[in-house]
Amino acid sequence: MKYCELLGCKELTGTFCLSDDCVYGDMRGIAFERKGTIGRGSDKCDFYFYRN
């Protein structure tokens, strides 16, 4: 988020969050979970990977 702010394109931060969902959301044998991201208004990015 800070990097996007520095470059003057804060609105792109949510796009990076979305790309994480697309890349990590459908992996075989690994579950990707997060409750919030800074780019979507949370105070932190809390993401976890679990074997399933």
Wavefront OBJ file of the C-alpha trace (Angstrom):
o trace
v 0.000 0.000 0.000
v 2.736 2.437 0.935
v 4.534 1.742 -2.333
v 1.422 2.477 -4.368
v 0.842 5.641 -2.344
v 4.441 6.705 -2.986
v 3.903 6.237 -6.722
v 0.580 8.089 -6.619
v -1.583 5.100 -7.521
v -3.129 4.034 -4.203
v -6.205 2.707 -6.031
v -4.143 -0.159 -7.503
v -3.519 -1.732 -4.100
v -6.813 -3.653 -4.165
v -5.852 -5.081 -7.561
v -2.791 -6.704 -6.030
v -5.033 -8.239 -3.357
v -7.306 -9.606 -6.074
v -4.362 -11.115 -7.937
v -3.364 -12.971 -4.737
v -6.863 -14.459 -4.594
v -6.575 -15.611 -8.208
v -3.053 -17.011 -7.925
v -3.301 -18.681 -4.525
v -7.018 -19.417 -4.341
v -7.027 -22.635 -6.347
v -3.821 -24.476 -5.545
v -3.863 -28.228 -5.319
v -3.166 -29.511 -1.804
v -2.840 -26.055 -0.250
v -5.605 -23.806 1.067
v -5.135 -20.029 1.048
v -7.055 -18.049 3.633
v -7.125 -14.457 4.787
v -9.560 -12.327 6.692
v -8.406 -8.911 5.534
v -5.883 -6.833 3.632
v -4.609 -3.302 3.958
v -5.615 -2.716 0.345
v -9.207 -3.532 1.219
v -9.365 -1.431 4.364
v -8.063 -3.704 7.124
v -5.262 -2.632 9.417
v -3.117 -5.618 8.353
v -2.761 -8.337 5.750
v -3.332 -11.653 7.491
v -2.911 -14.532 5.130
v -2.287 -18.186 5.827
v -1.476 -21.276 3.804
v -2.683 -24.669 5.010
v -2.163 -28.166 3.667
v -5.460 -29.778 2.860
l 1 2 3 4 5 6 7 8 9 10 11 12 13 14 15 16 17 18 19 20 21 22 23 24 25 26 27 28 29 30 31 32 33 34 35 36 37 38 39 40 41 42 43 44 45 46 47 48 49 50 51 52
